[in-house]
Every structure is written in C-alpha cells, then in structure tokens.
Amino acid sequence: MAMTADTFDVPLQRQADPATTPMPRPRRQWGTALKALRRLLNDKDDTGQVFEIMGALNGSATADAYQRLLTTPQGGRMAYERQELAEKLMDDAWLDAFKPGTVGAAYREFIRTEQLSADGLAEISRSRGKEIDVRHPYAWMGRRTRDIHDIWHILSGYHRDALGEACLVAFSYAQTKGLGWALIAAGATIRSRGGDHPYGKAIWQGYQRGKACAWLLGEDYERLLNEPLEDARRRLGIAPASIYDAIPAEARDGVVPTQA
C-alpha cells in the first residue's frame, strides 16, 4: 500500500493507534525504482517518476520524520494542527500579502514565473493511488514534505534546470534520509560523467549543504515564509550553492544528457 512517498504494507484499519504504532519496514522495490529512474533521467519534467521512485525506496522515511517532528519545540503543535500547506500555497491573496524580499515573495515569483502550483504537484503525487490523502499522521507528513519542495528550491537557491533538480534531490536526501532521493542524485551524477562542468561536485555539494543546515521539515512554514530570505538562510545555516552558481545557466541541463 502506497502512502505519500513511502510504502506501508499494513492497512490503516489494523492500527490501534496509528500515531504511535510502529509500521513494519517495507521491502524495497529496486526494479521498479531503477526503471522509473531511467525514465526520469530521460525527461526531467516527468515528475510522476519521482513519486514512483520514492514509493519504491523511501521505506519508513516519512514515518521517521513524523516521529522526529514530535521531538522539536513546535512539532507537537504542528502535528496536532496538521495544517495542509497546499491549501495555503494555492491561496493567491495569501501569497500576494508577502512583503518584497521575504521567502514567501520569492516563492510567489518562482511559482508564477515557472507556471507551477502546489495543487499540480499534489495531483501528480496521486498517480500511485489516493492513499496520500488519507487521514493519517504519516500521510499528513508526506503531504507536508511534498508541498514544501518548491520552497526548498527558494531556500537552497537551486533552480528548476536539470542540475538544480539533481542538487536539490541530494539536498533532500540529507534532510529526509529517503533512499529514493539518493538514487536520483546518484543516477544524475553517473549520467553527468565526462561533462564539461563539475556537475558531480555540484550534486555532492547539494548533499553537504542539506546535511549541514537545520532540519527543514521541522520548520513552521507560515512563519518562515514571512522571514526575509537572506535572514532565513543565515538562521537555518544554508550555505551558498557556490559550485552550482559557478556553472553557466545554459549548461545546467547538460548534467543528464539523454541516452538512447
């Protein structure tokens, strides 16, 4: 049974207390993940393959993240409230209220320039089934992780080119410990060998940056979006993406040249 980016093999109705009862670690589906990876590397915009890989490999990463959230100062409150970020991020009036220079303003510009929407990503995530929408704390954590992806683009400084996405998945692996992210980053690194730019080093730096900064899944995003962007990066310990930034924008899609 798929649940958000993770898979759990025990039906929810069997859980006496789903918020606290341990879920068994599911079997990883390497064949499914590798097939999806090949498709993704040949078309970086095929986002459905990302969810396929996450479902095949991420195991208990979302459940573990939920349990970790409960140990943070504000995590209990956020888990109790279970705010659906996608609903807020689809509210144009709410987005328009962010002051210039804030994380929220940068996010607003990003999604409108790229013609993205939180609802669009949510629809793609349902390609593996509707379980992501169930009323369960782990499913909520999965939706939360999904919905902040584009905010992590803003915080990390990685754009939506192929290299930026590869760097961000490496960053995301350091943050979430979801093995699916590691597979995508490794696949992009292998495919980039022999290129004219230090693509592999940029991806590795993405992992290092994600590991060195604060745990972003534990942030209060309503508060974070109202912070000045540079102040937020300093507070969170997010270092500059120096290697990525040094690679010309026109060369960044060359990280994953298509293979026959």
Secondary structure as GFF3:
##gff-version 3
##sequence-region A 1 260
A	DSSP	beta_strand	2	3	.	.	.	ID=ss1
A	DSSP	beta_strand	6	7	.	.	.	ID=ss2
A	DSSP	three_ten_helix	12	14	.	.	.	ID=ss3
A	DSSP	alpha_helix	30	42	.	.	.	ID=ss4
A	DSSP	alpha_helix	48	57	.	.	.	ID=ss5
A	DSSP	alpha_helix	61	69	.	.	.	ID=ss6
A	DSSP	alpha_helix	75	81	.	.	.	ID=ss7
A	DSSP	alpha_helix	85	89	.	.	.	ID=ss8
A	DSSP	alpha_helix	92	96	.	.	.	ID=ss9
A	DSSP	alpha_helix	103	113	.	.	.	ID=ss10
A	DSSP	alpha_helix	118	125	.	.	.	ID=ss11
A	DSSP	three_ten_helix	126	128	.	.	.	ID=ss12
A	DSSP	three_ten_helix	130	133	.	.	.	ID=ss13
A	DSSP	alpha_helix	137	147	.	.	.	ID=ss14
A	DSSP	alpha_helix	149	156	.	.	.	ID=ss15
A	DSSP	alpha_helix	162	176	.	.	.	ID=ss16
A	DSSP	alpha_helix	179	191	.	.	.	ID=ss17
A	DSSP	alpha_helix	199	212	.	.	.	ID=ss18
A	DSSP	three_ten_helix	216	218	.	.	.	ID=ss19
A	DSSP	alpha_helix	221	225	.	.	.	ID=ss20
A	DSSP	alpha_helix	229	236	.	.	.	ID=ss21
A	DSSP	alpha_helix	242	246	.	.	.	ID=ss22
A	DSSP	three_ten_helix	249	255	.	.	.	ID=ss23
###
